[in-house]
């Protein structure tokens, strides 16, 4: 899907729930069920399992680049500290990316 979006537009804005968030990992471990991040994502949770780190990896595979990335809390607030994506992968509930193909 990202490849098609980048084919059509110069820039692509993608917002994703983070299934690698620590609470989601614990829910999967202890309840043996995939988490439902919120009602709007309920259908996506059954088909798509992604995280900020996985999206960054996919963007590299598509030979695109992340122009801007923001990690967000569950309330939509920007996470106030700077960190590599592997840290945000655990503490961010959501992420927003602006992608561009070179």
C-alpha positions in Angstrom: 0.0 0.0 0.0 2.8 2.4 0.9 4.5 1.8 -2.4 1.3 2.7 -4.3 0.8 5.8 -2.3 4.3 6.9 -3.0 3.8 6.2 -6.7 0.8 8.6 -6.7 2.0 11.4 -4.5 5.2 13.3 -3.8 4.6 13.0 0.0 2.6 10.5 2.0 1.4 11.0 5.5 0.8 7.7 7.4 -0.6 7.3 10.9 -0.3 3.9 12.6 -1.2 2.3 15.9 1.8 0.7 17.5 1.3 -3.0 18.1 4.7 -3.2 19.7 3.7 -0.9 22.5 4.5 -2.4 25.9 0.9 -2.8 27.0 0.0 -4.6 23.7 2.9 -7.0 24.2 1.8 -7.8 27.7 -1.8 -8.4 26.5 -0.6 -10.8 23.8 1.6 -12.6 26.3 -0.9 -13.0 29.1 -4.2 -13.1 27.3 -3.1 -14.7 24.1 -5.1 -12.2 22.1 -4.0 -9.5 19.7 -4.7 -6.0 21.2 -7.4 -3.7 19.8 -5.8 -0.2 20.1 -9.1 1.6 19.6 -12.4 1.1 17.9 -11.3 2.8 14.7 -8.5 0.2 14.3 -10.4 -2.9 15.3 -10.6 -4.1 11.7 -7.0 -3.3 11.0 -5.8 -5.2 14.1 -7.2 -8.4 12.6 -5.2 -8.1 9.4 -2.2 -5.7 9.9 0.3 -5.9 12.6 2.8 -3.1 12.5 5.1 -0.9 14.6 7.1 2.2 13.9 10.3 0.1 13.6 8.6 -2.2 11.1 7.3 0.7 9.0 10.8 2.3 8.9 12.2 -1.0 7.7 9.5 -1.2 5.0 10.3 2.3 3.9 14.0 1.5 3.4 13.0 -1.6 1.4 10.9 0.6 -0.9 13.9 2.9 -1.3 12.0 5.8 0.2 12.8 8.0 3.1 11.2 9.2 6.3 11.0 13.0 6.1 9.4 13.5 9.5 8.3 11.1 12.2 6.5 11.7 15.4 5.8 9.3 18.3 2.5 9.9 20.1 0.9 8.9 23.3 -2.5 7.3 23.4 -4.1 10.8 23.9 -2.3 12.0 20.7 0.4 14.1 22.6 3.9 14.1 21.1 6.3 12.1 23.2 8.5 14.8 24.7 11.9 13.2 24.5 14.1 12.3 21.6 15.1 8.7 21.2 15.8 6.1 18.5 12.9 4.2 17.0 13.6 1.1 19.0 12.8 3.0 22.2 9.7 4.7 20.7 8.7 1.3 19.5 8.1 0.3 23.1 6.7 3.6 24.6 4.7 5.1 21.8 1.0 4.1 21.3 0.8 5.7 17.9 3.2 7.2 15.2 2.8 9.6 12.3 5.2 9.6 9.4 5.7 11.8 6.4 7.3 9.8 3.7 8.9 10.8 0.4 10.5 8.9 -2.5 13.8 10.4 -3.6 
